[in-house]
Amino acid sequence: MQLQGLFIMLFILIIAPLLLISANHNVFFVLVAIVLFINSIRCILKLFIGTSKNQNEIEDEGMDDLEDMLSVDIKRFGTGTKVVRNLIAVLFFIYCIYYIHAYIFKIMTTFIITSWIITIIKDLSGDEKTSQMKFTTVLKSIYLFVIHASSILLISLVALSKFHNIFS
C-alpha cells in the first residue's frame, strides 16, 4: 500500500505537471497558481498562528522499514521532491513575468524567484544551520510575510491580466 502511494506521489509531482505543461499552458497556469496561492496563504497564517514541530515528524521505525522495503533513501527522495516542487514554482513565476507590464511588478517577481532559488539551495544543502540566511525570528517572519504577500498579489494580478485578455 505504501509503495502504491509512493508511485502516486511520483506521478503527481513529476509526470502530471509535465503532461499539463505540454498539453495546455492555461491549465498549467491555473493549477500552479491555485497551489501557490493556497500555499502562500497557509504560510502567512502559519506565521501568525504558529505551528508545533510535532506535526511533521514521522516515526523513525516506519521510515527505516520503508527504506529497507524500497531500497530507496527516503530523505533524499523527499529532498528531491522539494526541489522539483520549488523548480515548478520558479518556472511559474518566470512564466508570470511575460504577462506583467509594470517594472515594479517585474522587480517584485525577481525577488520572489530569488527567494525560491534560495529555498532550493537551502534544501540541497540539507543543513538549515549552515544556510546563508541567518535572520532573527522577527526579521525572518517579516521577510517571509513580504515574500508570500507579494506572491499572492502577483498571482492575482497576473491572473486578472491573463484571463482578461482571453475573455475580452
BAZAVO-267927 format. One line per 8 residues: their letters; for each residue x, y, z of C-alpha. Coordinates in Angstrom, 2 decimals, always signed. Layout:
a> X/Y/Z ~ ...
***
This chain:
mqlqglfi> +0.00/+0.00/+0.00 ~ +2.81/+2.41/+0.81 ~ +4.54/+1.56/-2.47 ~ +1.37/+2.43/-4.36 ~ +1.21/+5.77/-2.53 ~ +4.85/+6.42/-3.45 ~ +4.10/+5.82/-7.13 ~ +1.04/+8.05/-7.00
mlfiliia> +3.13/+10.81/-5.40 ~ +5.80/+10.32/-8.09 ~ +3.14/+10.59/-10.78 ~ +1.56/+13.69/-9.28 ~ +4.84/+15.52/-8.67 ~ +6.72/+14.72/-11.86 ~ +4.69/+13.21/-14.68 ~ +1.39/+15.10/-14.32
plllisan> +2.97/+18.59/-14.39 ~ +4.97/+17.66/-17.48 ~ +1.82/+16.46/-19.21 ~ -0.07/+19.60/-18.19 ~ +2.72/+21.87/-19.41 ~ +2.88/+20.16/-22.77 ~ -0.89/+19.92/-23.18 ~ -2.14/+23.40/-22.32
hnvffvlv> -0.33/+26.32/-20.74 ~ -3.55/+27.76/-19.33 ~ -4.18/+24.57/-17.35 ~ -0.62/+24.70/-16.03 ~ -1.08/+28.34/-15.02 ~ -4.40/+27.75/-13.26 ~ -3.31/+24.66/-11.33 ~ +0.05/+26.00/-10.22
aivlfins> -1.48/+29.41/-9.39 ~ -4.07/+27.78/-7.15 ~ -1.46/+25.66/-5.40 ~ +0.94/+28.58/-4.87 ~ -1.88/+30.91/-3.79 ~ -3.09/+28.43/-1.17 ~ +0.49/+27.72/-0.08 ~ +1.18/+31.44/+0.38
ircilklf> -1.98/+31.92/+2.43 ~ -1.07/+28.86/+4.52 ~ +2.44/+30.19/+5.15 ~ +1.14/+33.63/+6.16 ~ -1.37/+32.04/+8.54 ~ +1.40/+29.84/+9.92 ~ +3.45/+32.97/+10.66 ~ +0.63/+34.49/+12.69
igtsknqn> -0.77/+31.38/+14.34 ~ +2.37/+29.27/+14.61 ~ +2.67/+25.51/+14.40 ~ +4.07/+22.82/+16.55 ~ +7.07/+20.92/+15.26 ~ +5.49/+17.54/+16.12 ~ +3.08/+17.69/+13.18 ~ +5.73/+16.94/+10.57
eiedegmd> +7.59/+14.23/+12.44 ~ +7.34/+10.65/+11.18 ~ +8.29/+7.64/+13.22 ~ +11.88/+6.54/+12.61 ~ +10.95/+2.86/+12.69 ~ +8.42/+3.30/+9.91 ~ +10.96/+5.23/+7.85 ~ +13.59/+2.51/+8.32
dledmlsv> +11.14/-0.21/+7.33 ~ +10.08/+1.73/+4.23 ~ +13.72/+2.36/+3.25 ~ +14.53/-1.34/+3.63 ~ +11.47/-2.40/+1.67 ~ +12.04/+0.01/-1.23 ~ +15.86/+0.24/-1.03 ~ +15.49/+3.97/-1.50
dikrfgtg> +16.81/+6.70/+0.73 ~ +13.57/+8.39/+1.78 ~ +15.26/+11.58/+3.00 ~ +16.99/+12.08/-0.35 ~ +13.76/+11.32/-2.18 ~ +11.96/+13.89/-0.02 ~ +14.66/+16.45/-0.79 ~ +14.29/+15.68/-4.49
tkvvrnli> +10.54/+16.20/-4.40 ~ +11.01/+19.52/-2.57 ~ +13.48/+20.67/-5.21 ~ +11.14/+19.64/-8.06 ~ +8.25/+21.45/-6.38 ~ +10.35/+24.59/-5.94 ~ +11.59/+24.43/-9.55 ~ +7.98/+24.29/-10.76
avlffiyc> +7.29/+27.42/-8.68 ~ +10.31/+29.17/-10.24 ~ +9.07/+28.15/-13.71 ~ +5.62/+29.53/-12.87 ~ +6.98/+32.92/-11.80 ~ +9.20/+33.11/-14.88 ~ +6.04/+32.43/-16.88 ~ +4.31/+35.24/-14.97
iyyihayi> +6.96/+37.78/-15.99 ~ +5.68/+37.67/-19.58 ~ +2.22/+38.87/-18.51 ~ +3.43/+41.76/-16.38 ~ +3.96/+45.16/-17.96 ~ +4.85/+47.34/-14.96 ~ +8.51/+47.26/-13.98 ~ +7.80/+47.37/-10.26
fkimttfi> +5.98/+44.04/-10.53 ~ +8.80/+42.58/-12.63 ~ +11.23/+43.56/-9.88 ~ +8.91/+42.02/-7.27 ~ +8.78/+38.82/-9.36 ~ +12.57/+38.75/-9.46 ~ +12.71/+38.91/-5.66 ~ +10.16/+36.10/-5.40
itswiiti> +12.15/+33.94/-7.83 ~ +15.32/+34.67/-5.87 ~ +13.57/+33.59/-2.68 ~ +12.54/+30.29/-4.28 ~ +16.09/+29.71/-5.55 ~ +17.46/+30.36/-2.06 ~ +14.96/+27.80/-0.77 ~ +16.23/+25.28/-3.35
ikdlsgde> +19.84/+25.89/-2.30 ~ +18.87/+25.52/+1.36 ~ +17.05/+22.25/+0.63 ~ +20.00/+20.88/-1.30 ~ +22.50/+21.82/+1.40 ~ +20.49/+19.71/+3.83 ~ +21.51/+21.65/+6.91 ~ +19.43/+24.65/+7.86
ktsqmkft> +22.04/+25.81/+10.36 ~ +24.60/+26.40/+7.61 ~ +22.25/+28.31/+5.34 ~ +23.19/+31.76/+4.12 ~ +20.07/+33.41/+5.55 ~ +20.59/+33.75/+9.27 ~ +17.87/+36.07/+10.45 ~ +16.42/+36.64/+13.82
tvlksiyl> +12.92/+35.26/+14.10 ~ +11.28/+38.69/+13.71 ~ +13.23/+39.60/+10.57 ~ +12.67/+36.16/+9.10 ~ +8.95/+36.44/+9.79 ~ +8.80/+39.86/+8.12 ~ +10.80/+38.55/+5.15 ~ +8.52/+35.53/+4.73
fvihassi> +5.40/+37.68/+5.09 ~ +6.59/+40.09/+2.38 ~ +7.53/+37.26/+0.01 ~ +4.24/+35.38/+0.45 ~ +2.09/+38.53/+0.34 ~ +3.93/+39.56/-2.83 ~ +3.27/+36.12/-4.30 ~ -0.45/+36.44/-3.58
llislval> -0.56/+39.92/-5.12 ~ +1.43/+38.86/-8.15 ~ -0.63/+35.72/-8.80 ~ -3.83/+37.75/-8.55 ~ -2.59/+40.48/-10.88 ~ -1.26/+38.06/-13.47 ~ -4.45/+36.01/-13.39 ~ -6.54/+39.13/-13.94
skfhnifs> -4.26/+40.32/-16.73 ~ -4.03/+36.93/-18.42 ~ -7.67/+35.96/-18.31 ~ -8.96/+39.46/-19.04 ~ -7.13/+39.28/-22.37 ~ -8.50/+35.81/-23.10 ~ -12.15/+36.57/-22.36 ~ -12.36/+40.02/-23.92
***
